[in-house]
């Protein structure tokens, strides 16, 4: 029920935009910019490049608005556009763009200070989780982000990743397994020590 | 809804595969609370697995790069300037006339006045005196100055387009074109395109000649060329693609060099502080004469240089890409001395470097340097391939050689 509503809303909003509503255009931008950015930085670490690409996509959409096809899923539409655009950028100038590399995650976020003693356990696990995510392939990171942060249905993910439904399921399963091993084993050891 | 019993056999991966569980963690609600909370509160194997799954799910986002609200607002500003507000851009440029009347234009009037008189009386323009009056590095954005009209601030990478009728238009980097009101001239005026450090601009002349002007440079040109020759002046560096016309010679002047062209593309480098001025020819053929010496003809892939200290002219074969790559957005170096690299960065980014020249005598660099990045990125790249350290200060960058 809820999903149907969301689809209807997207159809309406998109139609308003393509027929020239400035308000619809700004709503779409402001709704999607943050999610697009998080998605884009899964492929490329250069944040400015991702920002530029997002802006370019919206400018292009606006200029072509009369010729755009309908969509009932704006987020998927934009994610696809951003991904294509970023891949183009990556292939057209290989030398100058740095692809996401594991170490960037660590450097960027740093390690948060542990404030309370009881959160120590928790912080330790987050730290391990971050490390775990670094060991994933970019494709696994992308799938995880789409599924668990964006809560995207598997069908949409399989479209973005150009994989079939079952392969996406397997991909997610393997990624989670990898993460769990990073996080859970030490966690259990700690429990064992406490008891 | 699955039976509770089935959940009891779940391992972590399966929990994360369960749509109800995912929905509950992300958007808790009464109906699902009733199913999951009791299980979570058990002190059992099930609750440990559930907690692990929840933990994974909640913390995965923490590794993301995030945009702040302020950044989103800035991005929207850019997007709407390029879309919704592009009509407003037009209005902005019709302010042209008012700029001329405003107090800020007084200095420009003086320059422009001199220029106009000189041009009219002798057809011999004292470009150099003129160029000195408006140094590129005293302004922040590129500027177009036209006599009797005033001055116009240009956004980065804008192209100034001169029409055959003397009408001037501006094309933005995004392709929007605006023609300037009241810009039709008698054809006798000169224009100045002044480009400060870190900015670029280009000029499309009525004869089809295209000039890419580098940062820290300026071009002085007639809005309409004279009948005998097409002549303009450059200080700094620019790349020319001259449209061919045997009967209408094209002459580029610097304060030292005259380059006479019959349809060709080439790069001229003549920064006011540098001891060497040069012309690099990509194709076609040009004649160069300096300070009234005999003209020297150079061929494609050759570089003519004049060294002020030794008063010597040289012609050598070069890889032209090394000299023209800047217009594609990167510098290309082939075993170039580090201090030369720094000089180029200095004029491109408009920042001073402090270093001891002797200490870097033996350091040479080869490769491609992307100019779309910030100065700091460029320095980072250099410091990973050479033994230098840099320190960013407020108004300069200190470079030390590591030992």
Interface residues (C-beta under 8 A of the other chain):
Chain A: X22 X25 X26 X29 X30 X33 X34 X37 X38 X41 X47 X51 X54 X55 X58 X59 X62 X63 X93 X95 X96 X105 X108 X109 X122 X125 X126 X129 X130 X133 X144 X145 X148 X149 X151 X169 X172 X173 X176 X177 X179 X180 X183 X184 X187 X188 X191
Chain B: X12 X13 X16 X17 X22 X26 X48 X52 X55 X56 X57 X59 X60 X61 X62 X63 X64 X65 X66 X67 X71 X72 X75 X76 X78 X79 X80 X82 X83 X84 X174 X330 X368 X370 X372 X373
